[in-house]
Amino acid sequence: MRLLTLRTPNGTATATATAGTVAVRQDGETLTEIDGFADVGALLQDPNWETTAKAANGETHPLDGADLAAVVPSPGKIICVGHNYRNHIKEMGRDVPEYPTLFAKYAESLIGPNDDLALPPESGTVDWEAELAVIIGKTGRRIAEADAAEHIAGYAVLNDVSMRDYQFRTVQWLQGKTWEKSTPFGPALVTKDEFTGGLMTSEVDGEIQQSTPTDDVVFTPEFLVSYISTIITLNPGDVIATGTPGGVGHAQDPKRYLQDGQVLVTTIEGLGQLKNRVIKEA
């Protein structure tokens, strides 16, 4: 099953879309509203969200031309993992970590799968990082790795766009990782029964930059769910960004960064595609 968050004009297109968005189920080229839920994050708060989504028969919309928001627009937590793909660890000159490198991102950084990506005037080193996002569907604390899959609702595509100059000002990365309107996320939550992994790529103006299978990781999604839940309770709608593979612009010679007018495309087989034009922030 594929679940998306659809923007509606002025929040008044339908009776259910009072917040300007509505959760929808994708069936081929048709989106069906899931009545009573303003977005996928709100839907996941329902313990019976899968049954509710499957049974939905609300108003329908064509997928073509749909204005999609970030699939979970306001997660309670966005926890990101650094140095999880071996080829990226190597290109950045780091050692394979014994434990996950964790940092946070905030909801203000999220944008929809086709939204413009803000290029801030303060940074000239804006880089791409294709990532597999894990979306939590069931509350848990100290979750055993063997039980972690039960807590995963599904997966989506995310690009952890990074302002490298700010990131490396200190040993703490947060200030380079959570710029406003910098993180495309979506297009859909694909439930875990429909996704077993696939090739992840990023392109800039049609040129492939990253291309690695999603399972070529040091720490699996299940391990990360278990590890992070040891520290803090994971709740429905929380997001774990599981790290990026090799091919980032900062590691190239010469270094390459996103420029005004370029188009960044991030794809994971089986999950979908993000396509974001880079636009100078006013």
C-alpha positions in Angstrom: 0.0 0.0 0.0 1.2 3.5 -0.8 0.1 6.4 1.4 0.6 10.1 0.5 -0.2 13.6 1.8 -2.1 15.7 -0.7 -2.3 19.5 -0.6 -5.7 20.9 -1.5 -6.5 24.5 -2.6 -7.0 26.7 0.5 -7.8 23.6 2.5 -11.4 23.8 1.3 -11.5 21.4 -1.7 -13.1 18.7 0.4 -14.9 18.4 3.7 -12.0 16.4 5.2 -9.1 18.6 4.0 -9.6 21.3 6.6 -5.9 21.8 7.3 -5.0 22.3 3.6 -3.8 18.7 3.3 -5.4 15.2 3.4 -4.1 11.7 3.7 -4.7 9.6 0.6 -4.1 6.1 -0.7 -2.6 5.6 -4.1 -4.2 3.0 -6.4 -2.4 3.1 -9.7 -3.0 6.7 -11.0 -5.8 7.5 -8.6 -5.5 9.0 -5.1 -8.4 8.2 -2.7 -8.9 10.4 0.4 -8.8 8.7 3.8 -11.6 10.6 5.5 -10.8 12.3 8.8 -7.0 12.4 8.5 -5.2 15.6 7.5 -1.9 13.8 6.6 -0.1 10.5 6.8 1.4 11.4 10.2 -2.1 11.9 11.6 -3.2 8.6 10.1 -0.4 6.7 11.8 -1.7 7.8 15.2 -4.7 5.5 14.6 -3.7 2.0 15.9 -5.8 0.5 13.1 -4.3 2.8 10.4 -3.7 0.0 7.9 -7.3 -1.2 8.1 -8.5 2.3 7.9 -6.4 3.2 4.9 -7.4 0.0 3.0 -11.1 0.6 3.6 -11.0 4.3 2.6 -13.5 5.3 -0.1 -13.4 9.1 0.0 -13.2 11.6 -2.8 -10.7 10.7 -5.5 -8.0 12.8 -7.3 -5.7 12.0 -10.3 -2.1 11.3 -9.4 -0.9 13.3 -12.4 -0.4 16.9 -11.3 -1.1 16.2 -7.7 0.4 18.8 -5.3 2.1 16.6 -2.7 3.4 17.6 0.7 6.2 15.8 2.6 4.6 12.4 3.2 4.8 13.0 7.0 4.8 16.8 7.2 5.4 17.2 10.9 7.1 14.2 12.5 7.6 14.3 16.2 11.2 13.2 15.6 13.5 13.1 12.6 16.6 11.1 13.6 19.4 10.9 11.0 22.3 8.4 10.7 25.7 9.4 9.4 28.4 7.1 8.0 26.2 4.1 7.4 27.2 3.2 3.8 30.7 1.8 3.4 31.4 3.6 0.1 30.5 7.0 1.7 32.6 6.2 4.8 35.5 5.5 2.5 35.1 8.7 0.4 34.9 10.8 3.5 38.1 9.3 4.9 36.4 7.8 8.0 36.6 4.5 9.8 33.7 2.1 9.8 31.8 3.0 13.1 31.2 0.7 15.9 28.0 2.5 16.8 25.6 4.6 14.7 26.4 8.3 14.3 23.1 10.1 15.1 21.9 13.7 14.7 18.6 15.4 14.5 16.6 17.3 11.9 13.5 19.4 12.4 10.1 19.5 10.6 10.7 23.0 9.2 13.4 21.5 7.0 11.0 19.2 5.2 9.5 19.9 1.7 7.3 17.9 -0.7 8.7 15.6 -3.3 8.3 18.1 -6.1 8.8 21.4 -4.2 11.5 23.9 -4.9 14.6 23.4 -2.7 15.8 26.6 -1.0 19.4 27.6 -1.7 20.3 29.9 1.2 22.4 33.0 0.6 24.5 32.1 3.6 26.0 28.9 2.2 27.8 28.2 -1.0 28.4 24.5 -0.3 25.0 22.9 -0.6 25.4 19.1 -1.2 23.1 16.2 -1.9 22.6 13.0 0.2 20.1 10.4 -1.1 18.6 8.4 1.8 16.2 5.7 2.7 13.7 6.9 5.3 12.1 4.6 7.8 8.7 5.7 9.1 7.6 4.4 12.5 4.0 2.9 12.8 3.9 1.6 16.4 5.1 3.0 19.7 8.1 1.3 21.3 10.9 1.7 23.8 13.9 -0.7 24.0 12.6 -2.6 21.0 14.5 -5.9 20.4 16.1 -6.0 16.9 14.1 -9.2 16.2 10.8 -7.2 16.9 11.8 -4.0 15.1 10.0 -4.8 11.9 6.7 -4.8 13.8 7.3 -1.1 14.6 8.0 0.0 11.0 5.0 1.3 9.0 7.0 1.6 5.8 9.6 3.4 3.9 10.1 6.6 1.8 12.7 8.6 -0.1 14.5 11.5 1.5 17.4 13.7 0.6 19.5 15.0 3.5 20.6 18.1 1.7 23.6 19.4 3.7 25.2 22.8 4.0 28.8 21.6 4.3 30.4 24.9 5.4 28.0 25.1 8.4 28.2 21.3 9.0 31.9 21.3 9.5 32.2 24.6 11.5 32.2 22.3 14.6 32.3 18.6 15.3 28.5 18.7 15.8 26.7 18.5 12.5 23.2 19.7 13.2 23.7 23.3 12.0 24.5 22.0 8.5 21.7 19.5 8.3 18.4 21.2 9.2 18.1 24.3 7.1 14.6 25.4 6.4 13.0 24.0 3.3 16.0 21.9 2.4 14.9 18.3 2.8 12.6 16.7 0.2 10.7 13.7 1.6 8.2 11.4 0.0 6.5 10.9 -2.4 4.8 8.1 -0.5 5.0 5.8 2.5 5.3 2.4 1.0 4.3 -0.2 3.5 7.0 -2.7 4.5 5.2 -5.6 2.9 5.8 -4.0 -0.5 9.4 -3.0 -0.2 12.5 -5.3 0.3 15.2 -2.9 -1.0 16.2 -1.4 -4.2 18.8 0.8 -6.0 19.1 4.3 -4.6 20.3 7.1 -6.9 20.7 10.8 -7.0 21.0 12.9 -10.2 21.9 16.6 -10.7 20.7 17.9 -14.1 20.4 14.3 -15.4 23.9 13.3 -14.3 24.1 10.3 -11.9 26.0 11.2 -8.7 25.0 8.4 -6.3 24.0 4.8 -7.2 24.0 2.1 -4.4 21.6 -0.6 -3.2 19.8 0.3 -0.1 21.0 -2.8 1.7 24.7 -2.0 1.5 24.8 -0.6 5.0 26.6 -1.1 8.3 23.5 -0.7 10.4 20.2 -2.1 9.1 16.8 -0.3 9.6 15.9 -2.9 12.2 19.1 -2.4 14.1 18.6 1.4 14.0 15.0 1.1 15.3 16.3 -1.1 18.2 19.3 1.1 19.0 17.5 4.5 18.8 14.5 3.1 20.9 17.0 2.2 23.6 17.6 5.9 24.0 14.2 7.4 23.4 10.6 6.1 22.7 9.8 5.9 19.0 6.2 7.0 18.1 4.0 6.6 15.1 5.1 9.1 12.4 8.7 9.4 13.7 11.3 9.2 10.9 14.7 7.7 10.8 16.9 8.8 7.8 19.3 5.8 7.4 22.4 7.5 5.8 23.7 8.2 2.3 26.0 6.3 0.0 29.1 7.4 -1.8 28.9 10.1 -4.5 28.3 13.3 -2.6 29.6 16.4 -4.1 31.8 17.4 -1.2 33.9 14.2 -1.7 34.5 14.8 -5.4 37.7 16.4 -6.9 37.0 19.2 -7.6 34.2 19.5 -5.1 30.7 20.0 -6.5 27.7 21.7 -4.9 24.1 22.5 -6.0 23.6 25.7 -8.0 20.6 27.9 -8.7 18.4 26.4 -11.4 19.7 22.9 -11.2 17.3 19.9 -10.7 18.0 17.3 -8.0 16.4 13.9 -8.6 16.4 11.3 -5.9 15.1 7.8 -6.6 14.7 4.5 -4.8 13.5 1.5 -6.8 10.1 0.5 -5.4 9.5 3.7 -3.5 9.4 6.5 -6.0 11.2 9.7 -6.9 11.8 13.2 -5.6 12.3 15.9 -8.2 13.3 19.3 -6.8 14.5 22.4 -8.6 17.1 24.4 -6.7 16.1 28.0 -6.3 17.9 30.9 -4.5 16.1 31.8 -1.3 14.6 35.3 -1.4 
